[in-house]
Amino acid sequence: MISTTTIVHHPYVAPEGFAAFPMAIHHASTVVFPNVAAMRSSRWQDKTSYTYGLHGTPTSFTLEARLASIEGGEHCLLAPSGLAAISLIDFAFLKTGDDVLIPDNAYNPNRELGQWLTDHFGISARYYDPMIGEKIADLIQTNTKLIWTEAPGSVSMEVPDIPAICRAAHARSALVALDNTWSGGIAFAGFDHGVDIVMQALTKYQCGGSDVLMGAVITRDKILNAKLQAAHMRLGYGVGMDDVYLVLRNLPTLKLRFEAHDRSAREIAQWLKTRPEISKVLHPALADCPGHEFWKRDFKGAGGLFSVLFREGFSEQQIDRFVDGLKLFKIGYSWGGAHSLCVPYRIEKIRKTWTEHGVLVRFNIGLEETRDLISDISQALDLLA
């Protein structure tokens, strides 16, 4: 009869030389060292060796390297979600007494995190008009260490002048972090436009399946990366290798999927401009979207996410009925997956300096046939009558 020791310590070792397209899934909490000298000389910071599962396995190192390449960066760290990636940046570069500037149209959990930092950590978070451009210089204080940007705002869709903000920030020794989730790293090269740190919610386009929560923080600078690594370790941010594999599996089709979302979304946005129920289509590729000139100058695509404003006179209850009446579009947050989504927003609770009128609804255009999505929106608009 075989002993439990033999089961645990079986002598079989698989032969080397196996090769296949998918990256192997290397699960690990404990990493085994060949000897004490190897254990004592290993360093998780430079990723030349393995020390503990929290700091990565070949599976996560591979995804990090590929994501850094897509963004034009050098270093990448994975986090359990997009919001975790945002908080990683905040805790890496802010301490009590510091100040952070956040755009007024930022992803709302980023706003709420800023308020939490103010209320409980002695870090002042202030909110600025995303279209301020170089005039952000007037808001930068001696203790302003970090300026957040989001291009565009993921609900209001305003496109900021990122290079102008970066020039003003760097002239006063402040760092600039970019939430680049809307472009998937495909349509906007943050580092080439002056950004110091780029974060992505891999939950969106990189995953593409609406089934993974993950974030990434990418830099070009070794010193900035070291600070991020220290915070990453102290916060204990780890990701599951099965989830890492799912993102790796879908990454080769990222650009193809992004471009498909983009084509369909632009066609639907143009069609919505012809509808009498809609007063404005907030799509960065359209000339009347705030910041369109910056999108045209700096971006190479637009993806599948945009918003619309309904004509004044329609109540929130009517718009809710429109959203409920959609059949192909499902109600849900996020974007970047194959399925189309639609969410009504109380934008005045998010965008404090909002001056537009009408109920705002955000669409995520998935990978369904464009004509079918237009038909679905059309029949739901008919319910407004």
Secondary structure, DSSP 8 states (H G I E B T S, - for coil): ---HHHHHT------S----SS------SB---SSHHHHHH--TTTTSS--BGGG--HHHHHHHHHHHHHHT-SEEEEESSHHHHHHHHHHHH--TT-EEEEETTS-HHHHHHHHHHHHHHS-EEEEE-TT-GGGGGGG--TTEEEEEEESS-TTT-----HHHHHHHHHHTT-EEEEE-TTTTTTS--TGGGT-SEEEEETTTTTT-SS----EEEEES-HHHHHHHHHHHHHHT----HHHHHHHHHHGGGHHHHHHHHHHHHHHHHHHHTT-TTEEEEE-TTSTTSTTHHHHHHH-S--TTEEEEEE-TT--HHHHHHHHHH-SSSB--S---SSS-EEEEE-GGGT-TT----S-EEEEE--SS-HHHHHHHHHHHHHTT-
